[in-house]
Amino acid sequence: MMRSRRQLLAAAMTAAVATCALMLGTANAADRVAVFESANAARIAASQQGKPFVLVVWSLDCVYCKRNFDAIGKLRARHPDLRVVTLATDSADASPQVQKMLERVRLTRNAWVFGHEPQERLRYAVDPDWMGEMPRTYFYRADGQRQGVSGVISEGDWARHLRWAGIAG
């Protein structure tokens, strides 16, 4: 009987350690930058499960993109439930630098970086009307409708677009 208790305890401990490792692995995977291929465009919207969100398209060498990140940081302080997905137009080879930048601005969840398909194809998958100007921000409503905005967004425009999307009142 004593031996079976030890075996049971050992099995329980092993299961607990495995569960913790799995949970940590899942959390880390969620914070890793995923590679965006054109087939992923619909997956991004679907990943938000019908809830309004903001898609921020940016690049490491875009000075103006950093201003949008500053604004998003302030918005998230006021609206902690603000759902943000980021898409870096840099190549997948730049993933480590993209990850570092996203860690600095605290946007590591739901992060993507352009994959190996031609840039034009990837941009077209995001939005056929988008010519590549940045920053580019999309405001998605729960019903899937979206508005795209190019350039740095003023504080008043952020509020207006978030209201349109049903994100903030």
Buried (B, 14 or more C-beta within 10 A) or exposed (E): EEEEEEEEEEEEEEEEEEEEEEEEEEEEEEBEBBBBBBEBBEEBBEBBEEEBBBBBBBBBEBEBBBBBBEBBEEBBEEEEEBBBBBBBBBBBEBBEBBBEBBEEBEBBBBBBBBBEBEEEEBBBBBBEEBEBEBBBBBBBBBEEEBEBBBBBBEEEBBBBBBEBBBBBE
